[in-house]
Each structure stands twice: as C-alpha cells, then as structure tokens.
Amino acid sequence: MELDETDRKILNVLVNNSRLAFRQIAKKIGVSAATVMHHINKLEKEKIIEKYYIEVGASAKKRFLIGFAGGIGWGIGLTLGTAAIIYIAGIFVSKVDFVPVFGKFAADVINSAQSNLITR
C-alpha cells in the first residue's frame, strides 16, 4: 500500500501521542475528523497500524526494580531477624528452670480438675 501525505501526517502525530482523538489529530494536520477516521481505519485494515501501546520509561523501570529488590531485602531481613530473636529467646528459656515457678501452679490446676471430676 502506498502512503499518501495525509497518512504520513497522521502516523507522525500518532507516533508522538497515540491517545489523541480523531478531532485532535484533524486539528493538528488541517483535515476533518471524518478524514482522519477514514485514514486510520484504512491504515489499521492494511496492518500499517497494528497496536496502540505505551512505553514505560527507563526511570520507571528502575524505580520498580529498586523497590522490588528493597522489598525482597526487607522481607529476608525481617525473616532472618525474627528467626534470630526466636533462637536467642529459646536459648534463654532453656536455661531457666520453670518447675519451681509453674510446678505448684500446675499441681494446683491438676488437683482442682481431679476434684471436679470426682464430685460430678
């Protein structure tokens, strides 16, 4: 298909901003909105225009990757930190003899539970 001058002007406008309405394109190139619609439909049918898409700038990609890596690092750090705290707490708890502290309490609970069973 041979592109005419109007086709080239429309493509030039769309390359810079593919979100413009037919009326806005028409105003930029000096033709009617109906002409723009006719030409764009023809260009789409001939597969000269196949897609309208956005392109994410390198800075947005960079911000995403830095944020993603930071999130993973934060998650790993939180996991390792929590594991270390639990490990250290486990060491301290294993050194304490809880029988004198909880022994009498546990014995009282057991005796109370047994006496309740006997009375029922």
N, CA, C and O atoms as a DFTB+ gen file, in Angstrom:
480 C
 N C O
     1  1       0.842      -1.184       0.000
     2  2       0.000       0.000       0.000
     3  2       0.884       1.242       0.000
     4  3       1.866       1.315       0.739
     5  1       0.544       2.177      -0.798
     6  2       1.277       3.440      -0.894
     7  2       0.672       4.454       0.073
     8  3      -0.532       4.711       0.044
     9  1       1.523       5.032       0.934
    10  2       1.050       6.028       1.881
    11  2       0.997       7.395       1.219
    12  3       1.944       7.806       0.548
    13  1      -0.120       8.100       1.413
    14  2      -0.196       9.462       0.889
    15  2       0.241      10.446       1.974
    16  3       0.606      10.044       3.079
    17  1       0.201      11.704       1.655
    18  2       0.677      12.741       2.569
    19  2      -0.141      12.766       3.867
    20  3       0.417      12.945       4.949
    21  1      -1.453      12.588       3.757
    22  2      -2.311      12.590       4.948
    23  2      -1.980      11.406       5.848
    24  3      -1.926      11.555       7.069
    25  1      -1.757      10.229       5.258
    26  2      -1.370       9.049       6.038
    27  2      -0.087       9.321       6.819
    28  3       0.011       9.001       8.004
    29  1       0.888       9.911       6.145
    30  2       2.164      10.187       6.803
    31  2       2.004      11.194       7.946
    32  3       2.606      11.036       9.007
    33  1       1.197      12.220       7.723
    34  2       0.962      13.213       8.770
    35  2       0.272      12.572       9.982
    36  3       0.639      12.839      11.126
    37  1      -0.726      11.729       9.718
    38  2      -1.437      11.050      10.806
    39  2      -0.476      10.151      11.579
    40  3      -0.468      10.161      12.810
    41  1       0.321       9.387      10.871
    42  2       1.278       8.495      11.540
    43  2       2.282       9.286      12.369
    44  3       2.648       8.873      13.470
    45  1       2.727      10.421      11.843
    46  2       3.674      11.260      12.572
    47  2       3.060      11.766      13.883
    48  3       3.736      11.811      14.911
    49  1       1.780      12.145      13.843
    50  2       1.096      12.607      15.056
    51  2       0.926      11.445      16.033
    52  3       1.155      11.601      17.233
    53  1       0.520      10.269      15.514
    54  2       0.277       9.118      16.382
    55  2       1.551       8.587      17.033
    56  3       1.509       8.062      18.146
    57  1       2.671       8.720      16.349
    58  2       3.942       8.265      16.929
    59  2       4.245       9.065      18.194
    60  3       4.763       8.519      19.168
    61  1       3.928      10.340      18.178
    62  2       4.197      11.192      19.336
    63  2       3.161      11.026      20.443
    64  3       3.491      11.150      21.623
    65  1       1.899      10.742      20.071
    66  2       0.845      10.573      21.066
    67  2      -0.284       9.749      20.453
    68  3      -1.094      10.278      19.693
    69  1      -0.343       8.478      20.773
    70  2      -1.346       7.601      20.175
    71  2      -2.693       7.688      20.873
    72  3      -3.623       6.976      20.491
    73  1      -2.826       8.536      21.880
    74  2      -4.086       8.659      22.614
    75  2      -4.957       9.805      22.117
    76  3      -6.048      10.020      22.645
    77  1      -4.506      10.529      21.136
    78  2      -5.282      11.672      20.661
    79  2      -6.564      11.208      19.975
    80  3      -6.592      10.163      19.325
    81  1      -7.612      11.993      20.128
    82  2      -8.881      11.733      19.458
    83  2      -8.763      12.135      17.987
    84  3      -7.877      12.899      17.605
    85  1      -9.668      11.608      17.178
    86  2      -9.660      11.939      15.741
    87  2      -9.732      13.455      15.538
    88  3      -9.045      14.001      14.675
    89  1     -10.558      14.125      16.329
    90  2     -10.718      15.578      16.198
    91  2      -9.403      16.298      16.492
    92  3      -9.060      17.264      15.810
    93  1      -8.664      15.836      17.503
    94  2      -7.386      16.476      17.846
    95  2      -6.355      16.256      16.738
    96  3      -5.598      17.165      16.400
    97  1      -6.330      15.056      16.181
    98  2      -5.397      14.776      15.077
    99  2      -5.761      15.635      13.874
   100  3      -4.896      16.212      13.215
   101  1      -7.064      15.708      13.605
   102  2      -7.531      16.501      12.460
   103  2      -7.107      17.960      12.595
   104  3      -6.685      18.584      11.621
   105  1      -7.223      18.497      13.805
   106  2      -6.848      19.896      14.033
   107  2      -5.350      20.101      13.801
   108  3      -4.936      21.120      13.248
   109  1      -4.534      19.116      14.232
   110  2      -3.082      19.245      14.086
   111  2      -2.637      19.200      12.622
   112  3      -1.687      19.886      12.244
   113  1      -3.316      18.400      11.797
   114  2      -2.849      18.249      10.410
   115  2      -3.720      18.995       9.395
   116  3      -3.422      18.981       8.201
   117  1      -4.791      19.643       9.857
   118  2      -5.587      20.502       8.996
   119  2      -6.565      19.776       8.087
   120  3      -6.768      20.197       6.948
   121  1      -7.172      18.704       8.558
   122  2      -8.209      17.997       7.802
   123  2      -9.389      17.752       8.736
   124  3      -9.330      18.094       9.917
   125  1     -10.460      17.161       8.209
   126  2     -11.634      16.892       9.039
   127  2     -11.427      15.628       9.874
   128  3     -10.583      14.790       9.559
   129  1     -12.209      15.510      10.939
   130  2     -12.146      14.324      11.798
   131  2     -12.584      13.081      11.016
   132  3     -12.061      11.990      11.240
   133  1     -13.542      13.246      10.101
   134  2     -14.002      12.113       9.281
   135  2     -12.873      11.607       8.386
   136  3     -12.739      10.403       8.170
   137  1     -12.062      12.534       7.867
   138  2     -10.920      12.131       7.035
   139  2      -9.908      11.349       7.864
   140  3      -9.387      10.326       7.419
   141  1      -9.640      11.825       9.049
   142  2      -8.695      11.139       9.935
   143  2      -9.221       9.739      10.247
   144  3      -8.472       8.765      10.178
   145  1     -10.503       9.637      10.589
   146  2     -11.087       8.333      10.901
   147  2     -10.979       7.391       9.705
   148  3     -10.629       6.223       9.869
   149  1     -11.272       7.882       8.515
   150  2     -11.181       7.063       7.309
   151  2      -9.743       6.563       7.093
   152  3      -9.524       5.384       6.817
   153  1      -8.779       7.464       7.222
   154  2      -7.376       7.092       7.001
   155  2      -6.880       6.107       8.067
   156  3      -6.192       5.140       7.740
   157  1      -7.224       6.347       9.344
   158  2      -6.785       5.445      10.406
   159  2      -7.408       4.059      10.220
   160  3      -6.730       3.045      10.388
   161  1      -8.685       4.015       9.877
   162  2      -9.323       2.709       9.630
   163  2      -8.632       1.975       8.482
   164  3      -8.431       0.762       8.549
   165  1      -8.270       2.709       7.430
   166  2      -7.567       2.117       6.293
   167  2      -6.184       1.612       6.714
   168  3      -5.770       0.523       6.316
   169  1      -5.466       2.414       7.526
   170  2      -4.133       2.014       7.991
   171  2      -4.206       0.791       8.912
   172  3      -3.324      -0.066       8.876
   173  1      -5.245       0.711       9.725
   174  2      -5.426      -0.460      10.585
   175  2      -5.768      -1.704       9.754
   176  3      -5.253      -2.792      10.012
   177  1      -6.633      -1.530       8.764
   178  2      -7.032      -2.656       7.909
   179  2      -5.838      -3.201       7.138
   180  3      -5.727      -4.409       6.931
   181  1      -4.953      -2.321       6.716
   182  2      -3.762      -2.721       5.962
   183  2      -2.608      -3.148       6.882
   184  3      -1.513      -3.452       6.409
   185  1      -2.857      -3.170       8.183
   186  2      -1.870      -3.588       9.199
   187  2      -0.654      -2.664       9.263
   188  3       0.417      -3.074       9.711
   189  1      -0.817      -1.433       8.823
   190  2       0.253      -0.452       8.999
   191  2       0.215       0.043      10.449
   192  3       1.257       0.258      11.069
   193  1      -0.993       0.217      10.975
   194  2      -1.178       0.458      12.396
   195  2      -1.719      -0.850      12.958
   196  3      -2.810      -1.294      12.600
   197  1      -0.932      -1.462      13.848
   198  2      -1.370      -2.734      14.433
   199  2      -1.712      -2.603      15.904
   200  3      -2.628      -3.270      16.385
   201  1      -0.997      -1.761      16.624
   202  2      -1.202      -1.657      18.064
   203  2      -1.050      -0.223      18.511
   204  3      -0.321       0.569      17.912
   205  1      -1.754       0.089      19.574
   206  2      -1.574       1.348      20.289
   207  2      -1.078       0.940      21.667
   208  3      -1.762       0.180      22.352
   209  1       0.062       1.406      22.091
   210  2       0.604       0.971      23.368
   211  2       1.415       2.091      24.005
   212  3       1.745       3.096      23.376
   213  1       1.718       1.877      25.271
   214  2       2.579       2.820      25.977
   215  2       3.945       2.179      26.161
   216  3       4.087       0.958      26.104
   217  1       4.919       3.001      26.378
   218  2       6.260       2.518      26.672
   219  2       6.683       3.127      27.993
   220  3       6.686       4.346      28.160
   221  1       7.038       2.265      28.924
   222  2       7.441       2.730      30.239
   223  2       8.879       3.223      30.157
   224  3       9.759       2.529      29.645
   225  1       9.104       4.418      30.663
   226  2      10.441       4.994      30.624
   227  2      11.412       4.232      31.502
   228  3      11.005       3.526      32.425
   229  1      12.673       4.373      31.220
   230  2      13.709       3.662      31.963
   231  2      13.688       4.028      33.445
   232  3      13.991       3.191      34.294
   233  1      13.336       5.260      33.756
   234  2      13.329       5.662      35.162
   235  2      12.230       4.931      35.930
   236  3      12.428       4.574      37.092
   237  1      11.080       4.705      35.304
   238  2      10.006       3.966      35.980
   239  2      10.409       2.514      36.190
   240  3      10.139       1.933      37.241
   241  1      11.053       1.934      35.191
   242  2      11.536       0.552      35.340
   243  2      12.562       0.473      36.474
   244  3      12.543      -0.450      37.288
   245  1      13.443       1.449      36.505
   246  2      14.497       1.468      37.530
   247  2      13.876       1.599      38.920
   248  3      14.279       0.899      39.849
   249  1      12.890       2.502      39.067
   250  2      12.230       2.662      40.365
   251  2      11.531       1.374      40.778
   252  3      11.568       0.998      41.949
   253  1      10.890       0.690      39.824
   254  2      10.219      -0.568      40.141
   255  2      11.226      -1.610      40.617
   256  3      11.008      -2.261      41.639
   257  1      12.322      -1.771      39.888
   258  2      13.309      -2.782      40.258
   259  2      13.953      -2.477      41.605
   260  3      14.176      -3.387      42.403
   261  1      14.251      -1.222      41.864
   262  2      14.836      -0.850      43.151
   263  2      13.831      -1.118      44.273
   264  3      14.206      -1.643      45.321
   265  1      12.582      -0.770      44.069
   266  2      11.559      -1.029      45.074
   267  2      11.348      -2.509      45.306
   268  3      11.193      -2.954      46.444
   269  1      11.343      -3.271      44.223
   270  2      11.160      -4.724      44.321
   271  2      12.322      -5.359      45.086
   272  3      12.110      -6.167      45.990
   273  1      13.547      -4.989      44.718
   274  2      14.725      -5.536      45.401
   275  2      14.737      -5.116      46.864
   276  3      15.090      -5.913      47.734
   277  1      14.361      -3.889      47.141
   278  2      14.296      -3.428      48.524
   279  2      13.260      -4.200      49.320
   280  3      13.487      -4.535      50.483
   281  1      12.121      -4.484      48.694
   282  2      11.074      -5.260      49.369
   283  2      11.531      -6.666      49.677
   284  3      11.267      -7.185      50.762
   285  1      12.212      -7.286      48.735
   286  2      12.729      -8.637      48.977
   287  2      13.788      -8.595      50.074
   288  3      13.795      -9.448      50.962
   289  1      14.673      -7.618      50.018
   290  2      15.696      -7.483      51.054
   291  2      15.080      -7.257      52.424
   292  3      15.526      -7.837      53.414
   293  1      14.058      -6.417      52.483
   294  2      13.383      -6.157      53.747
   295  2      12.735      -7.438      54.260
   296  3      12.819      -7.740      55.450
   297  1      12.088      -8.197      53.369
   298  2      11.440      -9.444      53.769
   299  2      12.433     -10.475      54.279
   300  3      12.185     -11.142      55.283
   301  1      13.551     -10.603      53.588
   302  2      14.590     -11.555      54.028
   303  2      15.167     -11.109      55.367
   304  3      15.370     -11.926      56.265
   305  1      15.429      -9.821      55.497
   306  2      15.966      -9.299      56.749
   307  2      15.008      -9.510      57.910
   308  3      15.421      -9.878      59.010
   309  1      13.733      -9.275      57.658
   310  2      12.731      -9.484      58.705
   311  2      12.662     -10.951      59.106
   312  3      12.572     -11.271      60.291
   313  1      12.705     -11.836      58.129
   314  2      12.648     -13.272      58.405
   315  2      13.862     -13.722      59.205
   316  3      13.721     -14.426      60.204
   317  1      15.044     -13.323      58.773
   318  2      16.262     -13.714      59.495
   319  2      16.311     -13.094      60.886
   320  3      16.727     -13.743      61.845
   321  1      15.888     -11.847      60.994
   322  2      15.877     -11.185      62.296
   323  2      14.923     -11.869      63.264
   324  3      15.247     -12.066      64.435
   325  1      13.753     -12.226      62.769
   326  2      12.785     -12.925      63.623
   327  2      13.317     -14.281      64.041
   328  3      13.179     -14.670      65.201
   329  1      13.920     -14.999      63.120
   330  2      14.491     -16.312      63.450
   331  2      15.583     -16.177      64.500
   332  3      15.670     -17.002      65.409
   333  1      16.415     -15.152      64.387
   334  2      17.493     -14.939      65.361
   335  2      16.920     -14.625      66.739
   336  3      17.415     -15.131      67.746
   337  1      15.889     -13.801      66.789
   338  2      15.273     -13.454      68.078
   339  2      14.649     -14.693      68.719
   340  3      14.795     -14.908      69.922
   341  1      13.956     -15.505      67.925
   342  2      13.348     -16.730      68.461
   343  2      14.426     -17.691      68.952
   344  3      14.266     -18.324      69.996
   345  1      15.510     -17.803      68.210
   346  2      16.612     -18.686      68.610
   347  2      17.219     -18.227      69.937
   348  3      17.424     -19.035      70.843
   349  1      17.501     -16.942      70.044
   350  2      18.105     -16.397      71.274
   351  2      17.132     -16.551      72.446
   352  3      17.545     -16.909      73.549
   353  1      15.849     -16.283      72.214
   354  2      14.865     -16.454      73.285
   355  2      14.801     -17.917      73.705
   356  3      14.659     -18.215      74.891
   357  1      14.904     -18.832      72.744
   358  2      14.906     -20.262      73.058
   359  2      16.079     -20.653      73.929
   360  3      15.933     -21.472      74.836
   361  1      17.234     -20.082      73.670
   362  2      18.428     -20.369      74.477
   363  2      18.203     -19.904      75.915
   364  3      18.494     -20.641      76.857
   365  1      17.686     -18.681      76.089
   366  2      17.460     -18.164      77.435
   367  2      16.381     -18.956      78.177
   368  3      16.516     -19.230      79.370
   369  1      15.326     -19.316      77.475
   370  2      14.244     -20.064      78.111
   371  2      14.724     -21.446      78.527
   372  3      14.317     -21.955      79.571
   373  1      15.583     -22.054      77.724
   374  2      16.071     -23.393      78.065
   375  2      16.976     -23.373      79.302
   376  3      17.166     -24.405      79.945
   377  1      17.529     -22.214      79.636
   378  2      18.408     -22.094      80.801
   379  2      17.632     -21.892      82.101
   380  3      18.195     -22.062      83.182
   381  1      16.357     -21.534      82.018
   382  2      15.560     -21.235      83.209
   383  2      14.818     -22.498      83.632
   384  3      14.258     -23.211      82.800
   385  1      14.821     -22.761      84.918
   386  2      14.105     -23.911      85.468
   387  2      12.702     -23.441      85.858
   388  3      12.536     -22.741      86.857
   389  1      11.699     -23.823      85.076
   390  2      10.343     -23.351      85.300
   391  2       9.555     -24.216      86.280
   392  3       8.448     -23.843      86.669
   393  1      10.095     -25.354      86.685
   394  2       9.353     -26.242      87.576
   395  2       8.998     -25.549      88.881
   396  3       7.847     -25.646      89.308
   397  1       9.929     -24.848      89.546
   398  2       9.526     -24.177      90.786
   399  2       8.468     -23.096      90.551
   400  3       7.611     -22.871      91.405
   401  1       8.528     -22.434      89.405
   402  2       7.590     -21.350      89.133
   403  2       6.219     -21.907      88.783
   404  3       5.210     -21.512      89.368
   405  1       6.191     -22.817      87.836
   406  2       4.922     -23.338      87.357
   407  2       4.527     -24.663      88.012
   408  3       3.390     -25.115      87.872
   409  1       5.459     -25.275      88.719
   410  2       5.182     -26.587      89.309
   411  2       4.012     -26.568      90.271
   412  3       3.106     -27.392      90.144
   413  1       4.003     -25.651      91.231
   414  2       2.925     -25.576      92.211
   415  2       1.627     -25.186      91.531
   416  3       0.571     -25.725      91.860
   417  1       1.691     -24.250      90.581
   418  2       0.504     -23.820      89.854
   419  2      -0.091     -24.988      89.073
   420  3      -1.301     -25.213      89.112
   421  1       0.766     -25.733      88.360
   422  2       0.290     -26.876      87.581
   423  2      -0.296     -27.946      88.501
   424  3      -1.315     -28.551      88.169
   425  1       0.332     -28.185      89.650
   426  2      -0.181     -29.176      90.599
   427  2      -1.539     -28.748      91.131
   428  3      -2.435     -29.580      91.270
   429  1      -1.708     -27.468      91.431
   430  2      -2.997     -26.967      91.916
   431  2      -4.076     -27.124      90.848
   432  3      -5.206     -27.497      91.163
   433  1      -3.737     -26.842      89.582
   434  2      -4.700     -26.988      88.481
   435  2      -5.106     -28.450      88.337
   436  3      -6.288     -28.753      88.176
   437  1      -4.145     -29.346      88.391
   438  2      -4.437     -30.776      88.245
   439  2      -5.310     -31.255      89.402
   440  3      -6.294     -31.960      89.181
   441  1      -4.963     -30.882      90.626
   442  2      -5.765     -31.280      91.794
   443  2      -7.183     -30.746      91.700
   444  3      -8.144     -31.451      92.008
   445  1      -7.310     -29.499      91.273
   446  2      -8.628     -28.893      91.137
   447  2      -9.448     -29.621      90.072
   448  3     -10.632     -29.894      90.267
   449  1      -8.810     -29.928      88.954
   450  2      -9.520     -30.628      87.873
   451  2      -9.946     -32.026      88.330
   452  3     -11.044     -32.476      88.003
   453  1      -9.081     -32.715      89.085
   454  2      -9.412     -34.067      89.557
   455  2     -10.538     -34.024      90.579
   456  3     -11.417     -34.885      90.572
   457  1     -10.516     -33.030      91.454
   458  2     -11.587     -32.951      92.439
   459  2     -12.926     -32.620      91.793
   460  3     -13.972     -33.074      92.257
   461  1     -12.896     -31.829      90.723
   462  2     -14.125     -31.540      89.997
   463  2     -14.658     -32.782      89.304
   464  3     -15.873     -32.966      89.227
   465  1     -13.787     -33.629      88.804
   466  2     -14.217     -34.855      88.148
   467  2     -14.829     -35.828      89.154
   468  3     -15.804     -36.516      88.849
   469  1     -14.252     -35.882      90.352
   470  2     -14.723     -36.801      91.375
   471  2     -16.099     -36.368      91.884
   472  3     -16.952     -37.214      92.155
   473  1     -16.320     -35.064      92.014
   474  2     -17.607     -34.578      92.553
   475  2     -18.745     -34.686      91.555
   476  3     -19.904     -34.635      91.966
   477  1     -18.488     -34.825      90.332
   478  2     -19.542     -34.896      89.313
   479  2     -19.965     -36.258      89.220
   480  3     -20.850     -36.578      88.426
